[in-house]
């Protein structure tokens, strides 16, 4: 969808997902595929304490501006975008963790896109953020912003089968030619992480350390349970508590096989 947003010259593209779902990873993958016909600006720090939006934009696009007021900096930004367009290049501004932007900052972003005229797209904006971003974009005061979104996608957590494939793929990319995690171990990982990639990475990494310490060549469900038992005090990795029918079904499956009740 991100690639489609670029090639279709969408003014705004929005990708949302839970913490650790892979939004930033997708952006990094996209950056490797963008051709030289685009000028890229990336903004990671979107909290108000890091300064104002116009300052972030100028810094991300490496625009030199001696202006001390917003009007002057905005003029320098417009001149830069128009100059790039004249040279056959599009400006793509990517904003990560966009849920931290205030309603005022989001409205300022919309105003930045006013440089686009009809079918001539001078600037493309890509926003990624947590689900709170969706709530903000649905506010009445951001109706005009929402209407300019050409591409939107929400990254869901992996399901049970995808989690198994994900673990196998990560191991294969690391050079492993045999199965290390048993199917039941993968199922337990899914239950504890609820399919969130970052949490899967962390839990599996710890599981391999535990298995190494115990002299095991494979990671079974007992290894996962021992690991999580030790983590109960810190609760670093914990389920969200939200109802998830597939997670509940996998828990029942494991209970039937091992008489184990997972939290």
Backbone as CSV, one residue per row, in Angstrom:
resi,resn,N_x,N_y,N_z,CA_x,CA_y,CA_z,C_x,C_y,C_z
1,UNK,0.819,-1.207,0.000,0.000,0.000,0.000,0.858,1.264,0.000
2,UNK,2.000,1.207,0.700,2.904,2.356,0.699,3.469,2.590,-0.697
3,UNK,3.850,1.509,-1.359,4.372,1.632,-2.723,3.283,2.153,-3.655
4,UNK,2.072,1.659,-3.467,0.953,2.125,-4.297,0.722,3.619,-4.068
5,UNK,0.816,4.056,-2.820,0.637,5.464,-2.523,1.647,6.330,-3.254
6,UNK,2.888,5.831,-3.363,3.926,6.584,-4.061,3.670,6.656,-5.559
7,UNK,3.429,5.485,-6.170,3.293,5.461,-7.625,1.993,6.107,-8.096
8,UNK,0.972,6.127,-7.229,-0.301,6.743,-7.607,-0.340,8.226,-7.271
9,UNK,0.775,8.730,-6.745,0.901,10.144,-6.384,-0.156,10.568,-5.362
10,UNK,-0.414,9.687,-4.392,-1.359,10.022,-3.327,-0.776,11.150,-2.480
11,UNK,-1.595,12.149,-2.194,-1.115,13.257,-1.382,-0.774,12.826,0.025
12,UNK,-1.665,12.024,0.635,-1.459,11.538,1.995,-1.608,10.018,2.024
13,UNK,-0.665,9.353,2.676,-0.768,7.915,2.939,-0.628,7.730,4.445
14,UNK,-1.496,6.905,5.027,-1.491,6.704,6.472,-1.450,5.214,6.782
15,UNK,-0.460,4.801,7.583,-0.362,3.421,8.034,-0.354,3.418,9.557
16,UNK,-1.267,2.647,10.151,-1.348,2.565,11.606,-1.159,1.119,12.059
17,UNK,-0.878,0.955,13.326,-0.694,-0.383,13.889,-0.300,-0.283,15.349
18,UNK,-0.448,-1.383,16.056,-0.085,-1.404,17.467,1.425,-1.235,17.637
19,UNK,1.843,-0.947,18.860,3.267,-0.844,19.170,3.936,-2.180,18.833
20,UNK,5.017,-2.123,18.044,5.751,-3.334,17.699,5.184,-4.107,16.533
21,UNK,4.189,-3.524,15.823,3.562,-4.245,14.713,4.419,-4.230,13.445
22,UNK,5.392,-3.317,13.367,6.292,-3.308,12.214,6.186,-2.081,11.330
23,UNK,5.626,-0.994,11.846,5.438,0.220,11.021,6.777,0.809,10.592
24,UNK,7.686,0.968,11.526,8.982,1.556,11.204,9.781,0.633,10.285
25,UNK,9.641,-0.676,10.473,10.305,-1.641,9.598,9.828,-1.483,8.162
26,UNK,8.524,-1.261,7.991,7.968,-1.048,6.654,8.538,0.216,6.016
27,UNK,8.674,1.258,6.810,9.221,2.514,6.294,10.661,2.302,5.823
28,UNK,11.436,1.561,6.608,12.832,1.296,6.229,12.885,0.498,4.927
29,UNK,11.975,-0.465,4.791,11.930,-1.255,3.555,11.540,-0.376,2.377
30,UNK,10.619,0.556,2.605,10.182,1.449,1.539,11.328,2.355,1.092
31,UNK,12.104,2.843,2.046,13.202,3.757,1.723,14.227,3.102,0.789
32,UNK,14.374,1.776,0.895,15.323,1.063,0.039,14.816,0.961,-1.394
33,UNK,13.504,1.126,-1.581,12.904,0.940,-2.903,12.613,2.251,-3.626
34,UNK,12.632,3.365,-2.906,12.317,4.647,-3.524,13.435,5.048,-4.481
35,UNK,13.069,5.439,-5.683,14.081,5.772,-6.685,14.611,7.190,-6.498
36,UNK,15.581,7.538,-7.335,16.261,8.830,-7.210,15.371,9.999,-7.631
37,UNK,14.189,9.695,-8.164,13.286,10.761,-8.572,12.527,11.378,-7.425
38,UNK,12.837,10.918,-6.202,12.164,11.450,-5.010,13.190,12.015,-4.032
39,UNK,12.840,13.113,-3.416,13.632,13.686,-2.331,12.936,13.313,-1.030
40,UNK,13.660,12.620,-0.147,13.046,12.058,1.050,13.375,12.878,2.288
41,UNK,12.351,13.136,3.074,12.531,13.746,4.386,11.892,12.839,5.418
42,UNK,12.615,12.511,6.496,12.099,11.613,7.526,12.100,12.305,8.878
43,UNK,10.934,12.323,9.500,10.786,12.924,10.824,10.439,11.826,11.819
44,UNK,11.302,11.636,12.825,11.063,10.608,13.844,10.575,11.187,15.159
45,UNK,11.088,12.355,15.500,10.746,12.963,16.786,9.591,13.942,16.616
46,UNK,8.390,13.492,16.980,7.210,14.312,16.745,6.623,14.896,18.022
47,UNK,7.322,14.743,19.126,6.798,15.300,20.369,7.018,16.808,20.385
48,UNK,6.088,17.515,20.982,6.144,18.983,20.995,7.428,19.514,21.617
49,UNK,8.006,18.752,22.554,9.213,19.216,23.233,10.417,19.299,22.298
50,UNK,10.327,18.656,21.110,11.434,18.671,20.162,11.370,19.866,19.211
51,UNK,10.392,20.737,19.378,10.321,21.930,18.544,9.052,21.993,17.723
52,UNK,8.984,22.984,16.824,7.778,23.178,16.024,7.866,22.411,14.717
53,UNK,6.729,22.221,14.094,6.641,21.402,12.894,7.484,21.942,11.754
54,UNK,7.444,23.246,11.522,8.173,23.820,10.398,9.672,23.585,10.546
55,UNK,10.146,23.634,11.773,11.557,23.351,12.029,11.906,21.911,11.686
56,UNK,11.005,20.982,12.048,11.240,19.575,11.723,11.305,19.366,10.220
57,UNK,10.383,20.005,9.504,10.293,19.831,8.050,11.567,20.332,7.367
58,UNK,12.009,21.532,7.740,13.216,22.096,7.141,14.426,21.218,7.420
59,UNK,14.520,20.721,8.646,15.659,19.879,9.018,15.619,18.548,8.268
60,UNK,14.427,17.937,8.156,14.289,16.637,7.488,14.656,16.725,6.017
61,UNK,14.354,17.856,5.385,14.613,18.022,3.954,15.926,18.743,3.669
62,UNK,16.695,19.016,4.730,17.986,19.714,4.588,17.827,21.050,3.868
63,UNK,16.817,21.795,4.268,16.573,23.119,3.679,17.239,24.176,4.555
64,UNK,18.165,24.904,3.975,18.806,25.994,4.709,17.885,27.206,4.714
65,UNK,17.632,27.729,5.894,16.763,28.900,6.004,17.315,29.839,7.069
66,UNK,17.483,31.084,6.653,17.958,32.094,7.601,16.789,32.819,8.256
67,UNK,15.567,32.448,7.851,14.373,33.124,8.370,14.188,32.816,9.853
68,UNK,13.722,33.809,10.574,13.491,33.638,12.008,12.011,33.523,12.347
69,UNK,11.170,33.694,11.348,9.730,33.588,11.596,9.145,32.474,10.722
70,UNK,7.961,32.021,11.096,7.326,30.911,10.380,7.008,31.261,8.934
71,UNK,6.626,32.502,8.702,6.293,32.921,7.339,7.503,32.801,6.422
72,UNK,8.657,33.221,6.914,9.878,33.147,6.121,10.314,31.716,5.891
73,UNK,10.192,30.885,6.916,10.576,29.480,6.780,9.620,28.748,5.839
74,UNK,8.347,29.102,5.910,7.362,28.497,5.006,7.679,28.869,3.556
75,UNK,8.090,30.103,3.329,8.457,30.557,1.987,9.658,29.761,1.473
76,UNK,10.654,29.540,2.340,11.826,28.769,1.928,11.438,27.326,1.596
77,UNK,10.506,26.796,2.364,10.021,25.428,2.111,9.321,25.355,0.754
78,UNK,8.439,26.316,0.460,7.711,26.344,-0.811,8.684,26.453,-1.981
79,UNK,9.664,27.339,-1.851,10.648,27.522,-2.921,11.416,26.231,-3.193
80,UNK,11.754,25.506,-2.110,12.490,24.251,-2.250,11.648,23.213,-2.990
81,UNK,10.396,23.057,-2.584,9.516,22.053,-3.189,9.289,22.361,-4.667
82,UNK,9.058,23.631,-4.991,8.827,24.021,-6.384,10.084,23.795,-7.222
83,UNK,11.237,24.089,-6.648,12.504,23.890,-7.362,12.722,22.410,-7.669
84,UNK,12.415,21.530,-6.694,12.565,20.091,-6.909,11.614,19.610,-7.997
85,UNK,10.407,20.141,-8.005,9.415,19.758,-9.012,9.888,20.181,-10.406
86,UNK,10.486,21.354,-10.487,10.996,21.846,-11.766,12.110,20.955,-12.312
87,UNK,12.807,20.276,-11.405,13.887,19.372,-11.799,13.404,17.928,-11.972
88,UNK,12.083,17.746,-11.929,11.508,16.413,-12.150,11.509,15.512,-10.949
89,UNK,11.645,16.094,-9.745,11.659,15.289,-8.532,10.477,15.633,-7.626
90,UNK,9.969,14.590,-6.956,8.911,14.784,-5.970,9.503,14.784,-4.572
91,UNK,8.918,15.564,-3.694,9.334,15.587,-2.299,8.408,14.660,-1.514
92,UNK,9.007,13.711,-0.808,8.232,12.774,0.013,8.629,12.988,1.466
93,UNK,7.672,13.398,2.262,7.916,13.652,3.683,7.270,12.531,4.496
94,UNK,8.103,11.798,5.237,7.631,10.661,6.039,7.673,11.043,7.514
95,UNK,6.548,10.843,8.189,6.463,11.188,9.606,6.121,9.935,10.399
96,UNK,7.084,9.464,11.186,6.893,8.277,12.019,6.356,8.705,13.387
97,UNK,5.650,7.798,14.046,5.045,8.079,15.354,4.149,9.318,15.289
98,UNK,3.362,9.400,14.240,2.541,10.596,14.001,1.414,10.751,15.006
99,UNK,1.150,9.727,15.816,0.092,9.864,16.829,0.450,10.909,17.874
100,UNK,1.745,11.255,17.949,2.177,12.270,18.921,1.895,13.696,18.451
101,UNK,1.581,13.862,17.167,1.295,15.196,16.652,-0.007,15.730,17.232
102,UNK,0.001,16.996,17.567,-1.220,17.631,18.049,-2.165,17.891,16.881
103,UNK,-3.397,18.184,17.189,-4.366,18.519,16.146,-3.879,19.732,15.358
104,UNK,-3.277,20.687,16.067,-2.747,21.885,15.415,-1.644,21.515,14.423
105,UNK,-0.727,20.612,14.835,0.379,20.214,13.959,-0.135,19.455,12.740
106,UNK,-1.147,18.609,12.933,-1.723,17.877,11.798,-2.370,18.839,10.807
107,UNK,-3.005,19.871,11.324,-3.611,20.871,10.442,-2.529,21.650,9.694
108,UNK,-1.396,21.890,10.358,-0.279,22.558,9.687,0.254,21.683,8.550
109,UNK,0.266,20.363,8.773,0.685,19.445,7.714,-0.224,19.559,6.498
110,UNK,-1.511,19.655,6.758,-2.457,19.794,5.647,-2.168,21.066,4.866
111,UNK,-1.854,22.121,5.573,-1.549,23.385,4.906,-0.276,23.283,4.077
112,UNK,0.689,22.470,4.557,1.919,22.270,3.779,1.610,21.621,2.439
113,UNK,0.574,20.789,2.420,0.223,20.086,1.184,-0.506,20.981,0.194
114,UNK,-0.820,22.207,0.597,-1.496,23.133,-0.324,-0.612,23.511,-1.509
115,UNK,0.661,23.139,-1.418,1.569,23.398,-2.540,1.169,22.548,-3.747
116,UNK,0.453,21.444,-3.496,-0.043,20.601,-4.597,-1.177,21.302,-5.323
117,UNK,-1.122,21.303,-6.632,-2.131,21.985,-7.436,-2.764,20.981,-8.394
118,UNK,-4.044,20.705,-8.167,-4.794,19.782,-9.012,-4.018,18.469,-9.185
119,UNK,-3.664,18.148,-10.432,-2.995,16.877,-10.704,-1.484,16.947,-10.500
120,UNK,-0.952,18.129,-10.252,0.492,18.278,-10.021,0.797,18.056,-8.542
121,UNK,1.468,16.922,-8.256,1.808,16.595,-6.879,3.265,16.985,-6.615
122,UNK,3.448,18.046,-5.880,4.788,18.523,-5.533,5.288,17.807,-4.270
123,UNK,4.330,17.510,-3.372,4.680,16.949,-2.064,3.776,15.767,-1.747
124,UNK,4.391,14.668,-1.293,3.635,13.526,-0.789,3.970,13.324,0.678
125,UNK,2.953,13.056,1.470,3.125,12.876,2.908,2.752,11.452,3.292
126,UNK,3.630,10.807,4.067,3.365,9.464,4.591,3.409,9.536,6.108
127,UNK,2.325,9.131,6.765,2.239,9.152,8.214,2.091,7.734,8.734
128,UNK,2.872,7.385,9.743,2.682,6.112,10.426,2.473,6.405,11.906
129,UNK,1.652,5.586,12.543,1.389,5.845,13.949,0.572,4.748,14.594
130,UNK,0.437,4.855,15.889,-0.364,3.919,16.665,-1.852,4.212,16.456
131,UNK,-2.738,3.316,16.894,-4.174,3.481,16.647,-4.757,4.823,17.092
132,UNK,-4.104,5.485,18.046,-4.604,6.798,18.476,-4.630,7.796,17.327
133,UNK,-3.763,7.572,16.338,-3.739,8.462,15.181,-5.073,8.409,14.436
134,UNK,-5.673,7.228,14.353,-6.971,7.090,13.698,-8.010,7.926,14.417
135,UNK,-7.977,7.871,15.757,-8.936,8.649,16.545,-8.785,10.142,16.265
136,UNK,-7.545,10.599,16.171,-7.320,12.024,15.907,-7.831,12.422,14.522
137,UNK,-7.543,11.578,13.539,-7.928,11.916,12.172,-9.444,11.872,11.971
138,UNK,-10.155,11.268,12.911,-11.617,11.235,12.839,-12.266,12.404,13.569
139,UNK,-11.447,13.278,14.137,-11.999,14.454,14.818,-12.599,15.419,13.788
140,UNK,-13.695,16.070,14.138,-14.352,16.991,13.202,-13.428,18.085,12.681
141,UNK,-12.519,18.573,13.540,-11.637,19.662,13.117,-10.578,19.222,12.114
142,UNK,-10.441,17.915,11.913,-9.470,17.408,10.930,-10.176,16.771,9.735
143,UNK,-11.405,17.178,9.503,-12.181,16.611,8.400,-11.512,16.857,7.054
144,UNK,-10.987,18.069,6.857,-10.322,18.381,5.590,-9.067,17.539,5.398
145,UNK,-8.353,17.283,6.490,-7.164,16.434,6.438,-7.575,15.029,6.007
146,UNK,-8.584,14.468,6.669,-9.021,13.101,6.380,-9.439,12.927,4.933
147,UNK,-10.043,13.962,4.372,-10.520,13.875,2.997,-9.372,13.812,1.982
148,UNK,-8.176,14.193,2.400,-7.023,14.176,1.493,-6.236,12.876,1.570
149,UNK,-6.633,11.970,2.447,-5.921,10.703,2.584,-6.285,9.796,1.410
150,UNK,-5.287,9.486,0.589,-5.529,8.648,-0.584,-5.312,7.179,-0.309
151,UNK,-4.410,6.869,0.622,-4.084,5.484,0.944,-4.042,5.335,2.456
152,UNK,-4.725,4.314,2.968,-4.672,4.051,4.402,-4.683,2.549,4.642
153,UNK,-3.971,2.128,5.693,-3.896,0.700,6.000,-3.584,0.540,7.482
154,UNK,-4.217,-0.467,8.105,-3.946,-0.760,9.516,-3.247,-2.106,9.623
155,UNK,-2.089,-2.134,10.247,-1.320,-3.360,10.435,-1.872,-4.138,11.625
156,UNK,-2.483,-5.277,11.348,-2.962,-6.132,12.427,-1.838,-7.020,12.938
157,UNK,-2.030,-7.583,14.115,-1.068,-8.551,14.639,-1.114,-9.817,13.782
158,UNK,-0.052,-10.622,13.849,-0.016,-11.883,13.125,-0.979,-12.879,13.770
159,UNK,-1.550,-13.762,12.960,-2.378,-14.810,13.529,-1.490,-15.993,13.913
160,UNK,-2.115,-17.078,14.363,-1.354,-18.224,14.861,-0.438,-18.807,13.791
161,UNK,-0.976,-19.072,12.613,-0.184,-19.659,11.533,0.910,-18.706,11.064
162,UNK,0.583,-17.421,10.950,1.581,-16.436,10.521,2.723,-16.333,11.529
163,UNK,2.396,-16.470,12.811,3.433,-16.421,13.845,4.422,-17.568,13.670
164,UNK,3.916,-18.758,13.380,4.793,-19.904,13.142,5.693,-19.665,11.926
165,UNK,5.095,-19.161,10.845,5.880,-18.886,9.636,6.910,-17.777,9.897
166,UNK,6.518,-16.789,10.696,7.411,-15.666,11.003,8.643,-16.151,11.771
167,UNK,8.425,-16.993,12.774,9.544,-17.529,13.553,10.466,-18.350,12.653
168,UNK,9.865,-19.197,11.801,10.665,-20.028,10.894,11.462,-19.160,9.919
169,UNK,10.849,-18.088,9.424,11.529,-17.208,8.475,12.698,-16.494,9.133
170,UNK,12.494,-15.984,10.339,13.577,-15.285,11.036,14.775,-16.228,11.251
171,UNK,14.476,-17.457,11.623,15.546,-18.426,11.848,16.262,-18.758,10.545
172,UNK,15.493,-18.911,9.467,16.090,-19.213,8.164,17.010,-18.089,7.716
173,UNK,16.582,-16.835,7.906,17.405,-15.702,7.519,18.679,-15.610,8.355
174,UNK,18.629,-16.186,9.549,19.814,-16.197,10.424,20.744,-17.362,10.116
175,UNK,20.326,-18.244,9.170,21.192,-19.340,8.754,20.851,-20.687,9.342
176,UNK,19.682,-20.803,9.989,19.282,-22.072,10.600,18.617,-22.960,9.546
177,UNK,19.060,-24.204,9.444,18.512,-25.121,8.444,17.572,-26.161,9.038
178,UNK,17.470,-26.203,10.366,16.581,-27.169,11.012,15.566,-26.430,11.871
179,UNK,14.513,-27.136,12.252,13.479,-26.536,13.096,13.957,-26.498,14.542
180,UNK,13.988,-25.324,15.129,14.439,-25.171,16.518,13.259,-25.136,17.478
181,UNK,12.215,-24.394,17.112,11.029,-24.268,17.957,10.012,-25.350,17.569
182,UNK,9.523,-26.102,18.540,8.464,-27.059,18.256,7.172,-26.314,17.950
183,UNK,6.221,-27.021,17.346,4.938,-26.389,17.022,4.247,-25.879,18.280
184,UNK,4.305,-26.655,19.342,3.654,-26.232,20.583,4.359,-25.034,21.216
185,UNK,5.681,-24.974,21.049,6.418,-23.814,21.553,5.991,-22.564,20.795
186,UNK,5.842,-22.690,19.465,5.390,-21.557,18.654,3.990,-21.118,19.076
187,UNK,3.151,-22.109,19.403,1.791,-21.789,19.839,1.812,-21.015,21.152
188,UNK,2.690,-21.428,22.062,2.805,-20.719,23.339,3.334,-19.304,23.127
189,UNK,4.304,-19.170,22.221,4.825,-17.834,21.896,3.702,-16.953,21.376
190,UNK,2.881,-17.513,20.514,1.749,-16.740,19.970,0.809,-16.292,21.077
191,UNK,0.511,-17.177,22.008,-0.415,-16.833,23.093,0.126,-15.707,23.972
192,UNK,1.412,-15.764,24.266,2.000,-14.754,25.147,2.217,-13.414,24.440
193,UNK,2.506,-13.456,23.158,2.812,-12.218,22.431,1.623,-11.661,21.666
194,UNK,0.582,-12.497,21.492,-0.615,-12.113,20.743,-0.289,-11.688,19.307
195,UNK,0.806,-12.256,18.777,1.140,-12.032,17.375,1.820,-10.715,17.057
196,UNK,2.293,-9.993,18.069,3.002,-8.731,17.841,4.475,-9.037,17.531
197,UNK,4.954,-8.709,16.322,6.310,-9.105,15.907,7.423,-8.751,16.881
198,UNK,7.417,-7.535,17.396,8.516,-7.141,18.295,8.529,-8.005,19.547
199,UNK,7.343,-8.308,20.059,7.263,-9.143,21.257,7.659,-10.584,20.942
200,UNK,7.325,-11.045,19.738,7.761,-12.376,19.308,9.289,-12.434,19.269
201,UNK,9.904,-11.406,18.689,11.370,-11.350,18.611,11.998,-11.455,19.994
202,UNK,11.492,-10.662,20.926,12.069,-10.623,22.267,11.911,-11.957,22.988
203,UNK,10.701,-12.520,22.916,10.457,-13.763,23.636,11.284,-14.907,23.059
204,UNK,11.340,-14.994,21.730,12.098,-16.076,21.099,13.593,-15.945,21.382
205,UNK,14.075,-14.713,21.423,15.491,-14.490,21.717,15.822,-15.004,23.114
206,UNK,14.965,-14.646,24.093,15.180,-15.125,25.458,15.063,-16.646,25.527
207,UNK,14.115,-17.212,24.775,13.913,-18.662,24.788,15.161,-19.390,24.308
208,UNK,15.830,-18.849,23.296,17.056,-19.478,22.798,18.172,-19.397,23.833
209,UNK,18.203,-18.299,24.583,19.200,-18.180,25.658,18.937,-19.233,26.738
210,UNK,17.652,-19.399,27.094,17.292,-20.395,28.099,17.662,-21.798,27.621
211,UNK,17.351,-22.100,26.371,17.648,-23.422,25.832,19.160,-23.672,25.811
212,UNK,19.913,-22.652,25.432,21.380,-22.773,25.409,21.914,-23.053,26.809
213,UNK,21.379,-22.335,27.790,21.832,-22.507,29.173,21.528,-23.920,29.682
214,UNK,20.425,-24.503,29.201,20.037,-25.846,29.628,20.632,-26.939,28.748
215,UNK,21.419,-26.537,27.737,22.030,-27.518,26.859,21.061,-28.160,25.887
216,UNK,19.951,-27.486,25.599,18.953,-28.028,24.676,19.243,-27.577,23.247
217,UNK,18.959,-28.443,22.294,19.106,-28.084,20.881,17.786,-27.642,20.271
218,UNK,16.692,-27.941,20.973,15.363,-27.531,20.519,14.643,-26.816,21.646
219,UNK,13.727,-25.973,21.256,12.949,-25.208,22.235,11.539,-25.769,22.243
220,UNK,11.167,-26.353,23.379,9.829,-26.922,23.505,8.966,-26.002,24.365
221,UNK,7.736,-26.409,24.568,6.807,-25.546,25.304,7.248,-25.359,26.747
222,UNK,7.930,-26.353,27.314,8.400,-26.223,28.699,9.407,-25.077,28.824
223,UNK,10.243,-24.899,27.787,11.205,-23.791,27.804,10.479,-22.451,27.833
224,UNK,9.439,-22.330,27.021,8.662,-21.085,26.981,7.995,-20.837,28.322
225,UNK,7.429,-21.905,28.928,6.743,-21.751,30.214,7.721,-21.382,31.320
226,UNK,8.915,-21.987,31.305,9.929,-21.640,32.310,10.338,-20.178,32.169
227,UNK,10.524,-19.757,30.932,10.904,-18.373,30.668,9.840,-17.415,31.189
228,UNK,8.591,-17.686,30.857,7.517,-16.776,31.257,7.285,-16.818,32.759
229,UNK,7.517,-17.955,33.385,7.386,-18.040,34.838,8.378,-17.114,35.515
230,UNK,9.605,-17.075,34.982,10.632,-16.191,35.546,10.295,-14.725,35.310
231,UNK,9.528,-14.458,34.254,9.209,-13.079,33.917,7.927,-12.580,34.594
232,UNK,7.267,-13.440,35.325,6.002,-13.042,35.927,6.172,-11.850,36.878
233,UNK,7.325,-11.788,37.541,7.534,-10.703,38.509,7.700,-9.356,37.831
234,UNK,8.410,-9.342,36.675,8.641,-8.071,35.982,7.542,-7.761,34.991
235,UNK,6.901,-8.794,34.443,5.827,-8.628,33.463,6.271,-7.804,32.266
236,UNK,7.492,-8.032,31.811,8.001,-7.303,30.649,7.183,-7.641,29.412
237,UNK,6.876,-8.922,29.253,6.041,-9.352,28.139,4.733,-9.844,28.722
238,UNK,3.652,-9.180,28.442,2.375,-9.556,29.012,1.264,-9.382,27.996
239,UNK,0.262,-10.248,28.049,-0.883,-10.105,27.158,-1.620,-8.814,27.454
240,UNK,-2.313,-8.304,26.458,-3.032,-7.045,26.627,-4.271,-7.199,27.479
241,UNK,-4.798,-8.424,27.558,-6.028,-8.633,28.309,-7.267,-8.507,27.450
242,UNK,-7.098,-8.043,26.214,-8.236,-7.922,25.305,-8.668,-9.301,24.812
243,UNK,-9.942,-9.448,24.539,-10.464,-10.714,24.053,-9.989,-10.972,22.628
244,UNK,-9.443,-12.159,22.403,-8.984,-12.561,21.078,-9.376,-14.020,20.878
245,UNK,-10.387,-14.276,20.066,-10.891,-15.648,19.898,-9.824,-16.643,19.469
246,UNK,-8.910,-16.239,18.570,-7.909,-17.197,18.108,-6.909,-17.520,19.206
247,UNK,-6.510,-16.500,19.970,-5.602,-16.746,21.096,-6.260,-17.701,22.086
248,UNK,-7.540,-17.472,22.373,-8.262,-18.341,23.304,-8.331,-19.775,22.774
249,UNK,-8.522,-19.912,21.458,-8.615,-21.244,20.860,-7.290,-21.989,20.965
250,UNK,-6.178,-21.259,20.737,-4.855,-21.894,20.834,-4.560,-22.284,22.275
251,UNK,-4.981,-21.460,23.218,-4.799,-21.807,24.629,-5.534,-23.095,24.969
252,UNK,-6.755,-23.228,24.479,-7.537,-24.436,24.735,-6.872,-25.650,24.089
253,UNK,-6.299,-25.453,22.911,-5.607,-26.540,22.224,-4.422,-27.024,23.052
254,UNK,-3.641,-26.081,23.584,-2.487,-26.445,24.395,-2.912,-27.094,25.705
255,UNK,-4.009,-26.617,26.246,-4.520,-27.207,27.486,-4.901,-28.656,27.258
256,UNK,-5.515,-28.923,26.096,-5.915,-30.286,25.774,-4.736,-31.208,25.596
257,UNK,-3.631,-30.665,25.032,-2.445,-31.492,24.770,-1.565,-31.679,26.016
258,UNK,-1.461,-30.591,26.798,-0.488,-30.617,27.911,-1.109,-30.386,29.279
259,UNK,-2.425,-30.192,29.309,-3.093,-29.837,30.556,-2.455,-28.590,31.172
260,UNK,-2.108,-27.647,30.268,-1.463,-26.403,30.689,-2.439,-25.253,30.486
261,UNK,-2.571,-24.418,31.486,-3.431,-23.236,31.369,-2.550,-22.007,31.255
262,UNK,-2.604,-21.340,30.108,-1.816,-20.124,29.903,-2.635,-18.921,30.345
263,UNK,-1.979,-17.876,30.839,-2.707,-16.665,31.270,-3.326,-15.947,30.091
